[in-house]
Amino acid sequence: MQNQYDVLLKALNELIEINYNRIENYKKAEQNMDGGDLKNLFHGMLNESEYFATLLTEHVVKFGGEPAKSSTLIGKAHQIWVDFKASIISNNRELILNASEFGDKDTLEAYEAVLVLDKVQASPDLTQLLTSQMSSIAESLKIIQSLKQSEHDGKAEHEVLENRLPV
């Protein structure tokens, strides 16, 4: 039977693995961009995830556990899907933004699930750390969603202008 510390360590290691997934996905997305806003955005998110994984690793060690050192199998399967799509449609902003949105929504759900654990609730510094990381990921998600919306709006505007009859 698992005790509460085993559950806590497993949950924190899953968050570390998820951050490693984010690192891999944003590294791949960054490589698939020719430059500009998305390349810079993904580079920042990659750095953010590296920092998050480091802080989570410190907590796993603090609680006497062995920290995760790589991404999850599920994350690797998602990475393969992203790689496949990206290789077919090179430098497709919409595809990359959709994959990023999907990944960050899943990441937020994982953080929410960990935050309700008793041992997390009993540790104010861990609760604050996870809440802070979750807030940063939520901000990243808002940026991605905003970029997706502006892409959509730009396409719609372009279609209207193309279909407009000359006066």
Contacts in CASP RR format, 6 or more apart in sequence:
PFRMAT RR
TARGET T0000
AUTHOR 0000-0000-0000
METHOD contacts of the structure
MODEL  1
MQNQYDVLLKALNELIEINYNRIENYKKAEQNMDGGDLKNLFHGMLNESE
YFATLLTEHVVKFGGEPAKSSTLIGKAHQIWVDFKASIISNNRELILNAS
EFGDKDTLEAYEAVLVLDKVQASPDLTQLLTSQMSSIAESLKIIQSLKQS
EHDGKAEHEVLENRLPV
2 10 0 8 1.000
4 117 0 8 1.000
4 118 0 8 1.000
4 119 0 8 1.000
5 63 0 8 1.000
5 64 0 8 1.000
5 119 0 8 1.000
7 117 0 8 1.000
7 119 0 8 1.000
8 63 0 8 1.000
8 117 0 8 1.000
8 119 0 8 1.000
8 120 0 8 1.000
9 60 0 8 1.000
9 63 0 8 1.000
9 64 0 8 1.000
9 65 0 8 1.000
11 113 0 8 1.000
11 114 0 8 1.000
11 117 0 8 1.000
11 120 0 8 1.000
12 56 0 8 1.000
12 59 0 8 1.000
12 60 0 8 1.000
12 63 0 8 1.000
12 114 0 8 1.000
13 60 0 8 1.000
13 67 0 8 1.000
13 68 0 8 1.000
14 68 0 8 1.000
14 72 0 8 1.000
14 110 0 8 1.000
14 114 0 8 1.000
15 52 0 8 1.000
15 56 0 8 1.000
15 110 0 8 1.000
15 111 0 8 1.000
15 114 0 8 1.000
15 130 0 8 1.000
16 53 0 8 1.000
16 56 0 8 1.000
16 57 0 8 1.000
16 60 0 8 1.000
16 67 0 8 1.000
16 68 0 8 1.000
17 68 0 8 1.000
17 70 0 8 1.000
17 71 0 8 1.000
17 72 0 8 1.000
17 75 0 8 1.000
18 72 0 8 1.000
18 106 0 8 1.000
18 107 0 8 1.000
18 110 0 8 1.000
19 49 0 8 1.000
19 50 0 8 1.000
19 52 0 8 1.000
19 53 0 8 1.000
19 56 0 8 1.000
19 107 0 8 1.000
20 49 0 8 1.000
20 53 0 8 1.000
20 68 0 8 1.000
20 70 0 8 1.000
20 71 0 8 1.000
20 72 0 8 1.000
21 71 0 8 1.000
21 72 0 8 1.000
21 75 0 8 1.000
21 76 0 8 1.000
21 78 0 8 1.000
21 79 0 8 1.000
21 103 0 8 1.000
22 45 0 8 1.000
22 46 0 8 1.000
22 49 0 8 1.000
22 103 0 8 1.000
22 104 0 8 1.000
22 107 0 8 1.000
23 46 0 8 1.000
23 49 0 8 1.000
23 50 0 8 1.000
23 53 0 8 1.000
23 71 0 8 1.000
24 71 0 8 1.000
24 75 0 8 1.000
24 79 0 8 1.000
25 78 0 8 1.000
25 79 0 8 1.000
25 82 0 8 1.000
25 99 0 8 1.000
25 100 0 8 1.000
25 103 0 8 1.000
26 42 0 8 1.000
26 43 0 8 1.000
26 44 0 8 1.000
26 45 0 8 1.000
26 46 0 8 1.000
26 49 0 8 1.000
26 100 0 8 1.000
27 42 0 8 1.000
27 46 0 8 1.000
28 79 0 8 1.000
28 82 0 8 1.000
28 83 0 8 1.000
28 86 0 8 1.000
29 38 0 8 1.000
29 42 0 8 1.000
29 82 0 8 1.000
29 86 0 8 1.000
29 96 0 8 1.000
29 99 0 8 1.000
29 100 0 8 1.000
30 38 0 8 1.000
30 39 0 8 1.000
30 42 0 8 1.000
30 43 0 8 1.000
30 46 0 8 1.000
32 86 0 8 1.000
32 90 0 8 1.000
32 91 0 8 1.000
32 96 0 8 1.000
33 39 0 8 1.000
33 42 0 8 1.000
33 91 0 8 1.000
33 93 0 8 1.000
33 96 0 8 1.000
34 91 0 8 1.000
37 147 0 8 1.000
38 93 0 8 1.000
38 96 0 8 1.000
38 97 0 8 1.000
38 147 0 8 1.000
41 143 0 8 1.000
41 144 0 8 1.000
41 147 0 8 1.000
42 100 0 8 1.000
45 140 0 8 1.000
48 136 0 8 1.000
48 140 0 8 1.000
52 133 0 8 1.000
52 136 0 8 1.000
55 129 0 8 1.000
55 133 0 8 1.000
56 67 0 8 1.000
56 129 0 8 1.000
57 67 0 8 1.000
57 68 0 8 1.000
59 126 0 8 1.000
59 129 0 8 1.000
60 66 0 8 1.000
60 67 0 8 1.000
60 68 0 8 1.000
61 67 0 8 1.000
71 79 0 8 1.000
78 103 0 8 1.000
81 99 0 8 1.000
82 99 0 8 1.000
85 92 0 8 1.000
85 95 0 8 1.000
85 99 0 8 1.000
86 92 0 8 1.000
86 95 0 8 1.000
86 96 0 8 1.000
89 95 0 8 1.000
93 147 0 8 1.000
93 151 0 8 1.000
94 148 0 8 1.000
94 151 0 8 1.000
97 144 0 8 1.000
97 147 0 8 1.000
97 148 0 8 1.000
97 151 0 8 1.000
98 148 0 8 1.000
100 144 0 8 1.000
101 141 0 8 1.000
101 144 0 8 1.000
101 145 0 8 1.000
101 148 0 8 1.000
104 137 0 8 1.000
104 140 0 8 1.000
104 141 0 8 1.000
104 144 0 8 1.000
105 141 0 8 1.000
107 137 0 8 1.000
108 134 0 8 1.000
108 137 0 8 1.000
108 138 0 8 1.000
108 141 0 8 1.000
111 130 0 8 1.000
111 133 0 8 1.000
111 134 0 8 1.000
111 137 0 8 1.000
112 134 0 8 1.000
114 120 0 8 1.000
114 130 0 8 1.000
115 121 0 8 1.000
115 127 0 8 1.000
115 130 0 8 1.000
115 131 0 8 1.000
115 134 0 8 1.000
120 126 0 8 1.000
120 127 0 8 1.000
120 130 0 8 1.000
121 127 0 8 1.000
END
